[in-house]
């Protein structure tokens, strides 16, 4: 069983939902990321999504877009992201999921990436801009190396597409809570509940919900529906605000703790 | 060589290129667009309405004009111009906009979004939206807004909202990203009227189909005028919509050479050009796989061209396939040569061309001397009114009160 699958199984047995935290690797600087992840883990984040920065992030809103720009300006490459993963893994057993656009990975080479990511302690990979139809050349080497492939299910996906998304996914399926790009929003979309229900009928994989979740109450609401709750832009906003300060790690830890509290209350 | 060799498969792949590389949220909307487009092709009423608009609103068929003074001045090939610059709104872009706005209406969409580089596609989109009473939002890089002021104002006159994009390279690439973000957020109400033969399937093949009329007309006009096909067809290639429209009808004609001309900018050095076939490699950007200007880490590189419409890091996937198959070849032309070609056309033929089209023209002019007996067809995709400020900046001697004219 993969580290990701094991995490979901353990939490499920304990009647809890998994808290998934996203940050863009290398923002504000590559050497900062492992310490930030450690802080998030201390605060209660169970699984880390490590964003690979890309020059043209079409699926992201302004917060993560700017994080990508900062990370690239700080010299972050895919090779550096793998070094960051290795540094995290040296001190922690937290599952690591790479969250990326296709082109940097394709350029690196899928076979090479799969082998090196596995060796670095990465557990899986999610690509935001690859449909299941185009994913074959990516899924095969990843799975062969023992890495999970997570795909996005969207509110616009008809049932036959949801089925395909589930078939191509391992570890968990990531449900996009609403149409749109990444970013915070005031209220959780009403379409989440029905989408979770529909997917439950199609797959036994755990379901995590993301896009737009930024507050402990929203995390709590989502945790009642899904096996995992993804918070991204809200973490990245903290990096944007406190990236140059000495208290960034403390802020990330504190926010993780608040989210976790929202999920268990 | 069979024509079917060059047609995409059912998922929009031209060989290894094309496809659908988008977030899952956009997959169903893309399938909806494809369905509507395929149905419309079989619908005689739709086709009749489109034909009527192309004829009576846009001004098709466009003229085929033999540029005799230009040809004579070069001393070689006979150069014919396909006058897409004479279309309403001043460029070929209107062909595709009329087709897609009819599709949008068919799909019940009332809001249209578009990206624009030089502003020609934005103006054409704003025009068809005014014609059909639809809401129109055009995304445009802040850098492009600066160098294409006239078109920004034309769009606003026509009732469109022009949204400046102030991040990244602030050019066409960033405008497309922002349009995609808008579409993924507002898919229930909105059609994305993509303006080039780029992006996720079905856009490259659909946009090409709406522009095929260029080559079909030109081919028939050549036969009627001189009883033979041209030896070479030239067209500038940004995303590649005017070029694929001009080329497509000639693909089965093995004897006709097809030459796409990319922006050589200030020379083939990183960040200084947009010649994807000269400095690029296969990659994925904004929905499709094709030749892409990227660095060794797979990050998209900045581009430069004096013409905003060619200033883009990826070429349309069908061109990538024609290139790899050897059916078309791709040259590049630097800023200076394009400007010179434009001035020469002004002085010999009384036609002020768009800077984009001047790239195709420049390559034809470079090859023409000594090519007696050869016939060239250049797709003059747009007129140059929008580029007046750039011409003014590059020909300062003409901007003085005591400026003297002069024949070329």
Contacts between the chains, C-beta under 8 A, distances in Angstrom:
chain1	res1	chain2	res2	distance
A	54	B	298	7.9
A	54	B	299	6.9
A	55	B	168	7.2
A	55	B	299	4.4
A	55	B	300	4.5
A	56	B	168	7.2
A	56	B	173	6.6
A	56	B	174	7.9
A	56	B	177	5.5
A	56	B	285	6.2
A	56	B	286	6.8
A	56	B	300	5.4
A	57	B	177	7.6
A	58	B	22	7.7
A	58	B	23	7.3
A	58	B	177	5.0
A	58	B	180	4.7
A	58	B	181	6.5
A	58	B	286	6.3
A	59	B	23	4.6
A	59	B	181	8.0
A	59	B	184	7.3
A	61	B	181	7.3
A	65	B	167	6.9
A	66	B	167	7.9
A	69	B	167	7.3
A	72	B	299	6.6
A	77	B	297	4.5
A	78	B	297	6.4
A	78	B	298	7.3
A	79	B	297	7.9
A	101	B	284	8.0
A	102	B	21	6.1
A	102	B	284	4.9
A	103	B	283	5.1
A	103	B	284	4.8
A	103	B	285	6.5
A	103	B	292	7.5
A	103	B	294	6.8
A	103	B	298	4.5
A	103	B	299	7.9
A	103	B	300	7.5
A	104	B	297	6.1
A	104	B	298	3.7
A	104	B	299	6.9
A	105	B	298	7.3
A	106	B	283	6.8
A	106	B	284	6.3
A	106	B	298	6.6
A	107	B	283	6.7
A	107	B	294	6.6
A	107	B	296	7.3
A	107	B	297	6.7
A	107	B	298	3.1
A	108	B	297	7.9
A	108	B	298	6.7
A	128	B	23	5.6
A	129	B	21	5.2
A	129	B	22	6.0
A	129	B	23	6.0
A	129	B	284	7.2
A	129	B	287	7.9
A	130	B	21	6.0
A	131	B	20	5.1
A	131	B	21	7.0
A	131	B	22	6.6
A	131	B	24	6.6
A	131	B	27	5.4
A	133	B	11	6.0
A	133	B	19	7.6
A	133	B	20	6.4
A	134	B	19	5.3
A	134	B	20	6.4
A	134	B	21	5.9
A	151	B	24	7.0
A	152	B	23	6.5
A	152	B	24	4.3
A	152	B	25	7.6
A	153	B	24	6.5
A	154	B	23	7.3
A	154	B	24	4.4
A	154	B	25	3.9
A	154	B	27	7.5
A	154	B	28	7.6
A	155	B	25	7.2
A	156	B	24	7.9
A	156	B	25	5.3
A	156	B	26	7.8
A	156	B	27	7.4
A	156	B	28	4.4
A	156	B	29	6.5
A	156	B	187	6.5
A	157	B	24	6.0
A	157	B	25	7.9
A	157	B	27	6.9
A	157	B	28	6.2
A	158	B	28	6.0
A	161	B	24	7.4
A	161	B	27	6.3
A	161	B	28	6.7
A	165	B	24	6.6
A	176	B	23	7.8
A	176	B	24	6.9
A	176	B	25	5.9
A	179	B	25	5.5
A	179	B	184	6.1
A	179	B	185	6.0
A	179	B	186	7.7
A	179	B	187	5.7
A	179	B	188	7.5
A	180	B	25	7.7
A	180	B	181	7.9
A	180	B	184	5.9
A	180	B	185	4.0
A	181	B	181	4.9
A	181	B	184	6.2
A	181	B	185	6.6
